[in-house]
Amino acid sequence: GAVFLPASGYREGTTMKDVRVMGLYWTPNCYINNVISFGFGSGEVNLFYGYERHQGLSVRLVRDL
């Protein structure tokens, strides 16, 4: 099976940023006041610690089949 993760960007206030450029998703982990996020862009995959909860990253439920 495969998991489809669209490049959905993130929200800053009422503006959407990096749509179709980056995929940014929350993970279930928290580091102090920032939630750890998973992201990908052109040729890279990373974990990020700098996005805050109010920035509206995507959520994608994934489970093993």
PyMOL Python script that loads the backbone (N, CA, C, O; Angstrom):
from pymol import cmd

cmd.read_pdbstr("""\
ATOM      1  N   GLY A   1       0.812  -1.175   0.000  1.00  0.00           N
ATOM      2  CA  GLY A   1       0.000   0.000   0.000  1.00  0.00           C
ATOM      3  C   GLY A   1       0.863   1.248   0.000  1.00  0.00           C
ATOM      4  O   GLY A   1       2.028   1.216   0.398  1.00  0.00           O
ATOM      5  N   ALA A   2       0.301   2.303  -0.434  1.00  0.00           N
ATOM      6  CA  ALA A   2       0.974   3.592  -0.495  1.00  0.00           C
ATOM      7  C   ALA A   2       0.172   4.625   0.281  1.00  0.00           C
ATOM      8  O   ALA A   2      -1.032   4.471   0.489  1.00  0.00           O
ATOM      9  N   VAL A   3       0.850   5.666   0.699  1.00  0.00           N
ATOM     10  CA  VAL A   3       0.215   6.775   1.393  1.00  0.00           C
ATOM     11  C   VAL A   3       0.336   8.001   0.493  1.00  0.00           C
ATOM     12  O   VAL A   3       1.432   8.338   0.046  1.00  0.00           O
ATOM     13  N   PHE A   4      -0.786   8.668   0.224  1.00  0.00           N
ATOM     14  CA  PHE A   4      -0.783   9.870  -0.594  1.00  0.00           C
ATOM     15  C   PHE A   4      -0.762  11.083   0.311  1.00  0.00           C
ATOM     16  O   PHE A   4      -1.692  11.297   1.089  1.00  0.00           O
ATOM     17  N   LEU A   5       0.293  11.880   0.215  1.00  0.00           N
ATOM     18  CA  LEU A   5       0.430  13.100   1.010  1.00  0.00           C
ATOM     19  C   LEU A   5       0.557  14.284   0.055  1.00  0.00           C
ATOM     20  O   LEU A   5       1.638  14.516  -0.487  1.00  0.00           O
ATOM     21  N   PRO A   6      -0.514  15.031  -0.162  1.00  0.00           N
ATOM     22  CA  PRO A   6      -0.450  16.163  -1.093  1.00  0.00           C
ATOM     23  C   PRO A   6       0.408  17.307  -0.555  1.00  0.00           C
ATOM     24  O   PRO A   6       0.548  17.472   0.656  1.00  0.00           O
ATOM     25  N   ALA A   7       0.973  18.086  -1.459  1.00  0.00           N
ATOM     26  CA  ALA A   7       1.760  19.267  -1.103  1.00  0.00           C
ATOM     27  C   ALA A   7       0.792  20.393  -0.754  1.00  0.00           C
ATOM     28  O   ALA A   7       0.471  21.236  -1.592  1.00  0.00           O
ATOM     29  N   SER A   8       0.338  20.393   0.484  1.00  0.00           N
ATOM     30  CA  SER A   8      -0.756  21.261   0.898  1.00  0.00           C
ATOM     31  C   SER A   8      -0.326  22.573   1.533  1.00  0.00           C
ATOM     32  O   SER A   8      -1.177  23.424   1.791  1.00  0.00           O
ATOM     33  N   GLY A   9       0.975  22.772   1.797  1.00  0.00           N
ATOM     34  CA  GLY A   9       1.441  24.022   2.377  1.00  0.00           C
ATOM     35  C   GLY A   9       1.010  24.210   3.820  1.00  0.00           C
ATOM     36  O   GLY A   9       0.784  23.239   4.541  1.00  0.00           O
ATOM     37  N   TYR A  10       0.898  25.470   4.239  1.00  0.00           N
ATOM     38  CA  TYR A  10       0.486  25.791   5.606  1.00  0.00           C
ATOM     39  C   TYR A  10      -0.217  27.144   5.617  1.00  0.00           C
ATOM     40  O   TYR A  10      -0.204  27.867   4.621  1.00  0.00           O
ATOM     41  N   ARG A  11      -0.825  27.479   6.738  1.00  0.00           N
ATOM     42  CA  ARG A  11      -1.572  28.729   6.869  1.00  0.00           C
ATOM     43  C   ARG A  11      -0.795  29.713   7.726  1.00  0.00           C
ATOM     44  O   ARG A  11      -0.212  29.338   8.743  1.00  0.00           O
ATOM     45  N   GLU A  12      -0.789  30.959   7.314  1.00  0.00           N
ATOM     46  CA  GLU A  12      -0.232  32.030   8.130  1.00  0.00           C
ATOM     47  C   GLU A  12      -1.288  33.131   8.190  1.00  0.00           C
ATOM     48  O   GLU A  12      -1.461  33.891   7.237  1.00  0.00           O
ATOM     49  N   GLY A  13      -1.987  33.206   9.313  1.00  0.00           N
ATOM     50  CA  GLY A  13      -3.153  34.085   9.414  1.00  0.00           C
ATOM     51  C   GLY A  13      -4.259  33.535   8.529  1.00  0.00           C
ATOM     52  O   GLY A  13      -4.699  32.401   8.720  1.00  0.00           O
ATOM     53  N   THR A  14      -4.709  34.319   7.571  1.00  0.00           N
ATOM     54  CA  THR A  14      -5.732  33.846   6.631  1.00  0.00           C
ATOM     55  C   THR A  14      -5.137  33.533   5.257  1.00  0.00           C
ATOM     56  O   THR A  14      -5.873  33.271   4.305  1.00  0.00           O
ATOM     57  N   THR A  15      -3.811  33.561   5.154  1.00  0.00           N
ATOM     58  CA  THR A  15      -3.127  33.316   3.886  1.00  0.00           C
ATOM     59  C   THR A  15      -2.527  31.925   3.856  1.00  0.00           C
ATOM     60  O   THR A  15      -1.915  31.491   4.832  1.00  0.00           O
ATOM     61  N   MET A  16      -2.694  31.225   2.753  1.00  0.00           N
ATOM     62  CA  MET A  16      -2.065  29.920   2.557  1.00  0.00           C
ATOM     63  C   MET A  16      -0.700  30.121   1.919  1.00  0.00           C
ATOM     64  O   MET A  16      -0.564  30.895   0.971  1.00  0.00           O
ATOM     65  N   LYS A  17       0.315  29.427   2.432  1.00  0.00           N
ATOM     66  CA  LYS A  17       1.686  29.543   1.950  1.00  0.00           C
ATOM     67  C   LYS A  17       2.177  28.196   1.414  1.00  0.00           C
ATOM     68  O   LYS A  17       1.822  27.149   1.956  1.00  0.00           O
ATOM     69  N   ASP A  18       2.972  28.216   0.377  1.00  0.00           N
ATOM     70  CA  ASP A  18       3.668  27.051  -0.179  1.00  0.00           C
ATOM     71  C   ASP A  18       2.745  25.919  -0.630  1.00  0.00           C
ATOM     72  O   ASP A  18       3.146  24.756  -0.611  1.00  0.00           O
ATOM     73  N   VAL A  19       1.533  26.239  -1.029  1.00  0.00           N
ATOM     74  CA  VAL A  19       0.630  25.216  -1.559  1.00  0.00           C
ATOM     75  C   VAL A  19       1.211  24.714  -2.888  1.00  0.00           C
ATOM     76  O   VAL A  19       1.648  25.516  -3.713  1.00  0.00           O
ATOM     77  N   ARG A  20       1.218  23.433  -3.090  1.00  0.00           N
ATOM     78  CA  ARG A  20       1.789  22.747  -4.257  1.00  0.00           C
ATOM     79  C   ARG A  20       3.311  22.862  -4.329  1.00  0.00           C
ATOM     80  O   ARG A  20       3.914  22.494  -5.338  1.00  0.00           O
ATOM     81  N   VAL A  21       3.933  23.369  -3.269  1.00  0.00           N
ATOM     82  CA  VAL A  21       5.391  23.471  -3.210  1.00  0.00           C
ATOM     83  C   VAL A  21       5.934  22.576  -2.101  1.00  0.00           C
ATOM     84  O   VAL A  21       6.920  21.864  -2.289  1.00  0.00           O
ATOM     85  N   MET A  22       5.276  22.623  -0.939  1.00  0.00           N
ATOM     86  CA  MET A  22       5.690  21.828   0.214  1.00  0.00           C
ATOM     87  C   MET A  22       4.497  21.090   0.806  1.00  0.00           C
ATOM     88  O   MET A  22       3.367  21.576   0.765  1.00  0.00           O
ATOM     89  N   GLY A  23       4.760  19.938   1.344  1.00  0.00           N
ATOM     90  CA  GLY A  23       3.764  19.221   2.135  1.00  0.00           C
ATOM     91  C   GLY A  23       4.202  19.286   3.582  1.00  0.00           C
ATOM     92  O   GLY A  23       5.301  18.843   3.914  1.00  0.00           O
ATOM     93  N   LEU A  24       3.372  19.826   4.440  1.00  0.00           N
ATOM     94  CA  LEU A  24       3.697  19.961   5.857  1.00  0.00           C
ATOM     95  C   LEU A  24       2.580  19.333   6.684  1.00  0.00           C
ATOM     96  O   LEU A  24       1.408  19.676   6.524  1.00  0.00           O
ATOM     97  N   TYR A  25       2.947  18.423   7.557  1.00  0.00           N
ATOM     98  CA  TYR A  25       1.981  17.649   8.334  1.00  0.00           C
ATOM     99  C   TYR A  25       2.407  17.585   9.787  1.00  0.00           C
ATOM    100  O   TYR A  25       3.593  17.478  10.098  1.00  0.00           O
ATOM    101  N   TRP A  26       1.409  17.652  10.688  1.00  0.00           N
ATOM    102  CA  TRP A  26       1.684  17.488  12.102  1.00  0.00           C
ATOM    103  C   TRP A  26       2.056  16.042  12.401  1.00  0.00           C
ATOM    104  O   TRP A  26       1.583  15.119  11.738  1.00  0.00           O
ATOM    105  N   THR A  27       2.909  15.854  13.405  1.00  0.00           N
ATOM    106  CA  THR A  27       3.147  14.533  13.974  1.00  0.00           C
ATOM    107  C   THR A  27       2.491  14.529  15.355  1.00  0.00           C
ATOM    108  O   THR A  27       2.102  15.593  15.837  1.00  0.00           O
ATOM    109  N   PRO A  28       2.357  13.397  15.993  1.00  0.00           N
ATOM    110  CA  PRO A  28       1.743  13.377  17.329  1.00  0.00           C
ATOM    111  C   PRO A  28       2.711  13.776  18.437  1.00  0.00           C
ATOM    112  O   PRO A  28       2.401  13.572  19.610  1.00  0.00           O
ATOM    113  N   ASN A  29       3.870  14.335  18.107  1.00  0.00           N
ATOM    114  CA  ASN A  29       4.892  14.673  19.101  1.00  0.00           C
ATOM    115  C   ASN A  29       4.974  16.170  19.334  1.00  0.00           C
ATOM    116  O   ASN A  29       4.725  16.965  18.428  1.00  0.00           O
ATOM    117  N   CYS A  30       5.327  16.551  20.565  1.00  0.00           N
ATOM    118  CA  CYS A  30       5.440  17.970  20.916  1.00  0.00           C
ATOM    119  C   CYS A  30       6.817  18.230  21.514  1.00  0.00           C
ATOM    120  O   CYS A  30       7.338  17.404  22.263  1.00  0.00           O
ATOM    121  N   TYR A  31       7.403  19.370  21.188  1.00  0.00           N
ATOM    122  CA  TYR A  31       8.705  19.777  21.717  1.00  0.00           C
ATOM    123  C   TYR A  31       8.533  21.165  22.320  1.00  0.00           C
ATOM    124  O   TYR A  31       8.458  22.150  21.585  1.00  0.00           O
ATOM    125  N   ILE A  32       8.471  21.255  23.614  1.00  0.00           N
ATOM    126  CA  ILE A  32       8.201  22.478  24.373  1.00  0.00           C
ATOM    127  C   ILE A  32       6.877  23.065  23.863  1.00  0.00           C
ATOM    128  O   ILE A  32       5.847  22.409  24.017  1.00  0.00           O
ATOM    129  N   ASN A  33       6.847  24.257  23.268  1.00  0.00           N
ATOM    130  CA  ASN A  33       5.597  24.855  22.797  1.00  0.00           C
ATOM    131  C   ASN A  33       5.331  24.607  21.321  1.00  0.00           C
ATOM    132  O   ASN A  33       4.274  24.986  20.817  1.00  0.00           O
ATOM    133  N   ASN A  34       6.259  23.985  20.625  1.00  0.00           N
ATOM    134  CA  ASN A  34       6.091  23.722  19.200  1.00  0.00           C
ATOM    135  C   ASN A  34       5.802  22.250  18.958  1.00  0.00           C
ATOM    136  O   ASN A  34       6.381  21.374  19.601  1.00  0.00           O
ATOM    137  N   VAL A  35       4.920  21.999  18.047  1.00  0.00           N
ATOM    138  CA  VAL A  35       4.616  20.628  17.663  1.00  0.00           C
ATOM    139  C   VAL A  35       5.601  20.222  16.581  1.00  0.00           C
ATOM    140  O   VAL A  35       5.891  21.004  15.676  1.00  0.00           O
ATOM    141  N   ILE A  36       6.109  19.021  16.667  1.00  0.00           N
ATOM    142  CA  ILE A  36       7.028  18.527  15.639  1.00  0.00           C
ATOM    143  C   ILE A  36       6.223  18.232  14.390  1.00  0.00           C
ATOM    144  O   ILE A  36       5.160  17.614  14.459  1.00  0.00           O
ATOM    145  N   SER A  37       6.728  18.671  13.250  1.00  0.00           N
ATOM    146  CA  SER A  37       6.026  18.437  11.996  1.00  0.00           C
ATOM    147  C   SER A  37       6.931  17.709  11.012  1.00  0.00           C
ATOM    148  O   SER A  37       8.157  17.753  11.118  1.00  0.00           O
ATOM    149  N   PHE A  38       6.314  17.054  10.075  1.00  0.00           N
ATOM    150  CA  PHE A  38       6.975  16.319   9.013  1.00  0.00           C
ATOM    151  C   PHE A  38       6.736  17.093   7.730  1.00  0.00           C
ATOM    152  O   PHE A  38       5.608  17.502   7.459  1.00  0.00           O
ATOM    153  N   GLY A  39       7.768  17.299   6.943  1.00  0.00           N
ATOM    154  CA  GLY A  39       7.572  18.054   5.718  1.00  0.00           C
ATOM    155  C   GLY A  39       8.418  17.542   4.577  1.00  0.00           C
ATOM    156  O   GLY A  39       9.440  16.886   4.782  1.00  0.00           O
ATOM    157  N   PHE A  40       7.984  17.848   3.388  1.00  0.00           N
ATOM    158  CA  PHE A  40       8.752  17.488   2.203  1.00  0.00           C
ATOM    159  C   PHE A  40       8.592  18.573   1.156  1.00  0.00           C
ATOM    160  O   PHE A  40       7.576  19.266   1.097  1.00  0.00           O
ATOM    161  N   GLY A  41       9.601  18.700   0.345  1.00  0.00           N
ATOM    162  CA  GLY A  41       9.592  19.654  -0.756  1.00  0.00           C
ATOM    163  C   GLY A  41      10.310  19.032  -1.932  1.00  0.00           C
ATOM    164  O   GLY A  41      10.331  17.809  -2.079  1.00  0.00           O
ATOM    165  N   SER A  42      10.881  19.839  -2.745  1.00  0.00           N
ATOM    166  CA  SER A  42      11.579  19.371  -3.930  1.00  0.00           C
ATOM    167  C   SER A  42      12.854  18.625  -3.541  1.00  0.00           C
ATOM    168  O   SER A  42      13.893  19.236  -3.289  1.00  0.00           O
ATOM    169  N   GLY A  43      12.760  17.307  -3.497  1.00  0.00           N
ATOM    170  CA  GLY A  43      13.929  16.481  -3.226  1.00  0.00           C
ATOM    171  C   GLY A  43      14.358  16.377  -1.777  1.00  0.00           C
ATOM    172  O   GLY A  43      15.462  15.898  -1.516  1.00  0.00           O
ATOM    173  N   GLU A  44      13.553  16.797  -0.828  1.00  0.00           N
ATOM    174  CA  GLU A  44      13.937  16.701   0.571  1.00  0.00           C
ATOM    175  C   GLU A  44      12.777  16.268   1.460  1.00  0.00           C
ATOM    176  O   GLU A  44      11.614  16.551   1.173  1.00  0.00           O
ATOM    177  N   VAL A  45      13.118  15.577   2.547  1.00  0.00           N
ATOM    178  CA  VAL A  45      12.152  15.165   3.561  1.00  0.00           C
ATOM    179  C   VAL A  45      12.783  15.491   4.911  1.00  0.00           C
ATOM    180  O   VAL A  45      13.928  15.116   5.163  1.00  0.00           O
ATOM    181  N   ASN A  46      12.046  16.187   5.786  1.00  0.00           N
ATOM    182  CA  ASN A  46      12.607  16.622   7.064  1.00  0.00           C
ATOM    183  C   ASN A  46      11.571  16.613   8.175  1.00  0.00           C
ATOM    184  O   ASN A  46      10.366  16.574   7.927  1.00  0.00           O
ATOM    185  N   LEU A  47      12.069  16.649   9.410  1.00  0.00           N
ATOM    186  CA  LEU A  47      11.253  16.958  10.578  1.00  0.00           C
ATOM    187  C   LEU A  47      11.528  18.408  10.932  1.00  0.00           C
ATOM    188  O   LEU A  47      12.672  18.857  10.859  1.00  0.00           O
ATOM    189  N   PHE A  48      10.491  19.148  11.318  1.00  0.00           N
ATOM    190  CA  PHE A  48      10.620  20.560  11.648  1.00  0.00           C
ATOM    191  C   PHE A  48      10.129  20.810  13.063  1.00  0.00           C
ATOM    192  O   PHE A  48       9.185  20.163  13.518  1.00  0.00           O
ATOM    193  N   TYR A  49      10.764  21.748  13.767  1.00  0.00           N
ATOM    194  CA  TYR A  49      10.371  22.113  15.121  1.00  0.00           C
ATOM    195  C   TYR A  49       9.884  23.557  15.215  1.00  0.00           C
ATOM    196  O   TYR A  49       9.451  23.975  16.289  1.00  0.00           O
ATOM    197  N   GLY A  50       9.938  24.327  14.137  1.00  0.00           N
ATOM    198  CA  GLY A  50       9.661  25.750  14.207  1.00  0.00           C
ATOM    199  C   GLY A  50       8.231  26.178  13.962  1.00  0.00           C
ATOM    200  O   GLY A  50       7.897  27.335  14.214  1.00  0.00           O
ATOM    201  N   TYR A  51       7.375  25.295  13.483  1.00  0.00           N
ATOM    202  CA  TYR A  51       5.988  25.690  13.212  1.00  0.00           C
ATOM    203  C   TYR A  51       5.178  25.618  14.502  1.00  0.00           C
ATOM    204  O   TYR A  51       5.328  24.685  15.291  1.00  0.00           O
ATOM    205  N   GLU A  52       4.327  26.604  14.701  1.00  0.00           N
ATOM    206  CA  GLU A  52       3.493  26.630  15.894  1.00  0.00           C
ATOM    207  C   GLU A  52       2.092  26.134  15.564  1.00  0.00           C
ATOM    208  O   GLU A  52       1.702  26.076  14.398  1.00  0.00           O
ATOM    209  N   ARG A  53       1.353  25.782  16.584  1.00  0.00           N
ATOM    210  CA  ARG A  53       0.033  25.175  16.406  1.00  0.00           C
ATOM    211  C   ARG A  53      -0.929  26.034  15.597  1.00  0.00           C
ATOM    212  O   ARG A  53      -1.759  25.498  14.862  1.00  0.00           O
ATOM    213  N   HIS A  54      -0.836  27.358  15.718  1.00  0.00           N
ATOM    214  CA  HIS A  54      -1.778  28.232  15.020  1.00  0.00           C
ATOM    215  C   HIS A  54      -1.512  28.324  13.512  1.00  0.00           C
ATOM    216  O   HIS A  54      -2.297  28.947  12.796  1.00  0.00           O
ATOM    217  N   GLN A  55      -0.431  27.723  13.013  1.00  0.00           N
ATOM    218  CA  GLN A  55      -0.085  27.857  11.601  1.00  0.00           C
ATOM    219  C   GLN A  55      -0.803  26.878  10.681  1.00  0.00           C
ATOM    220  O   GLN A  55      -0.585  26.915   9.469  1.00  0.00           O
ATOM    221  N   GLY A  56      -1.623  26.034  11.199  1.00  0.00           N
ATOM    222  CA  GLY A  56      -2.537  25.249  10.385  1.00  0.00           C
ATOM    223  C   GLY A  56      -1.921  24.261   9.414  1.00  0.00           C
ATOM    224  O   GLY A  56      -2.332  24.204   8.255  1.00  0.00           O
ATOM    225  N   LEU A  57      -0.945  23.482   9.856  1.00  0.00           N
ATOM    226  CA  LEU A  57      -0.424  22.430   8.993  1.00  0.00           C
ATOM    227  C   LEU A  57      -1.492  21.353   8.823  1.00  0.00           C
ATOM    228  O   LEU A  57      -2.469  21.318   9.571  1.00  0.00           O
ATOM    229  N   SER A  58      -1.307  20.494   7.856  1.00  0.00           N
ATOM    230  CA  SER A  58      -2.294  19.466   7.552  1.00  0.00           C
ATOM    231  C   SER A  58      -2.220  18.298   8.513  1.00  0.00           C
ATOM    232  O   SER A  58      -1.222  18.093   9.205  1.00  0.00           O
ATOM    233  N   VAL A  59      -3.298  17.541   8.538  1.00  0.00           N
ATOM    234  CA  VAL A  59      -3.371  16.295   9.307  1.00  0.00           C
ATOM    235  C   VAL A  59      -3.794  15.210   8.349  1.00  0.00           C
ATOM    236  O   VAL A  59      -4.746  15.385   7.589  1.00  0.00           O
ATOM    237  N   ARG A  60      -3.103  14.101   8.375  1.00  0.00           N
ATOM    238  CA  ARG A  60      -3.437  12.975   7.517  1.00  0.00           C
ATOM    239  C   ARG A  60      -3.374  11.714   8.361  1.00  0.00           C
ATOM    240  O   ARG A  60      -2.301  11.342   8.836  1.00  0.00           O
ATOM    241  N   LEU A  61      -4.498  11.056   8.552  1.00  0.00           N
ATOM    242  CA  LEU A  61      -4.531   9.840   9.346  1.00  0.00           C
ATOM    243  C   LEU A  61      -3.962   8.690   8.524  1.00  0.00           C
ATOM    244  O   LEU A  61      -4.394   8.437   7.400  1.00  0.00           O
ATOM    245  N   VAL A  62      -2.983   7.999   9.106  1.00  0.00           N
ATOM    246  CA  VAL A  62      -2.310   6.899   8.426  1.00  0.00           C
ATOM    247  C   VAL A  62      -2.230   5.735   9.404  1.00  0.00           C
ATOM    248  O   VAL A  62      -1.910   5.921  10.578  1.00  0.00           O
ATOM    249  N   ARG A  63      -2.518   4.553   8.923  1.00  0.00           N
ATOM    250  CA  ARG A  63      -2.377   3.368   9.783  1.00  0.00           C
ATOM    251  C   ARG A  63      -1.911   2.197   8.946  1.00  0.00           C
ATOM    252  O   ARG A  63      -2.120   2.169   7.734  1.00  0.00           O
ATOM    253  N   ASP A  64      -1.282   1.236   9.587  1.00  0.00           N
ATOM    254  CA  ASP A  64      -0.859   0.022   8.911  1.00  0.00           C
ATOM    255  C   ASP A  64      -2.054  -0.831   8.560  1.00  0.00           C
ATOM    256  O   ASP A  64      -2.998  -0.941   9.343  1.00  0.00           O
ATOM    257  N   LEU A  65      -2.020  -1.431   7.395  1.00  0.00           N
ATOM    258  CA  LEU A  65      -3.108  -2.331   6.988  1.00  0.00           C
ATOM    259  C   LEU A  65      -2.746  -3.765   7.274  1.00  0.00           C
ATOM    260  O   LEU A  65      -3.537  -4.668   6.999  1.00  0.00           O
TER     261      LEU A  65
END
""", "prot")
cmd.dss("prot")
cmd.show_as("cartoon", "prot")
cmd.util.cbc("prot")
cmd.orient("prot")
